């Protein structure tokens, strides 16, 4: 029975699941085997959460990034078992590159509310002390910058958190607003945009409490940026009151 399930071209059926293992258990086995296409198909058939599949592939990406040549050679076997468009098996592209590309293709294909799949991937990376690639961070902050800030705070990544907040404030003021999914920057006629003040207050507190020279400098820069934002908000509010309804 297991041999049938480990063939990526086979479609799951209720009978085979009932005769061997539960759908959840089977997804776990497929992920371990690197058969992510089949695992995702099974999740969709039984309406299961896709998070274990994304976390499993992320972990394989981590192991490849820091693994041996042998692990890279073995990876081509499971990579080729998944239908990654234009699989590149030349010296120009490593197994690590292809694994990341497979992950990116799944994130694009399997959209989730508020980019929750992006969040689980970033969370998995940060939990192993691995920086998330820029393309992943950029995709997530465009959808949910506030949640991304909370992730940074959860892992005490104060520099990254402060940089994100300052970029977000700049975006609200009109510099790079398209990278955060902001349609219109701050003005008298634009709709007000919410700032995650609770998380920002926590960040300021953590920076102040750490009392290191670098964090003190970041703290002052962040305070200055927020003061700039609040000044602009006051101006926009005054203009808003003057604009005829």
Phi, psi and omega in degrees: 000317182297324180299323178296317184288335181275003173270116186297338182279349182279136176271140180291149177227154181299323182295316182291325178296312183296330183277351184231293182214167178291162181299319180297316178296321181293321177301317179299318179294319180295320178296316178299325180280353180083014181265072189286325177302312181292322178297318179293321178297319179295318178299318181291323180297318183258013177054048179263158176295136181276354185306314181300328180290313180295321179293321179295316179292322178300318180295323177294323176298319179297313181297323178292320183297328182242016185266183182270173177298325180297318179295328178292318179295319179292331183295330180299332180295310181283333177296318181289344179279352178250146186276072175276123181302133175055052178302127183255119182242034180259175180294336181291337181235125180271168176298326177298314179302316183291325178295316177297322181292324176296316179299316180297322180293324178292318180298324179287321184284321185254079181292147180225158180296130181056027177054044182296330178292322175299319182297316183293327178292313180297319179299319179296318179296311183295328179294338177258008178073024182255124178296138177284141178295153184302320183297328180286316179297318181296321180293324184283317183292337177292334183260317187210076181295327181296318179293324177297321177298317179296323177298314178301318180293323179301327182255015175057035177269076190292320179298314180295321179296315181294319178298319179297315181298317181293323175295320181294319177296317176302319180297319178296330180272001173111358181256104179078028183297333182292338181282350178244013179068023180268117184290318182226127177291174185301129176198178181291336183253345182284148176294147181294142180248135184282135172256138180283075188297325180299313179292322179295319177298320178296319179297314179299318179298313182295321178295318181292321183287333183292327173057031172265151181303318182293318180290327176297320178294317178297320179301314181293320178297319181292318178299319180297317180295318179294323177296320177299318179295315183294325176297317180292324178297317179298317179297315181296324180294319178296317179293325181297321180292335182273343181284126179299142180290000000 
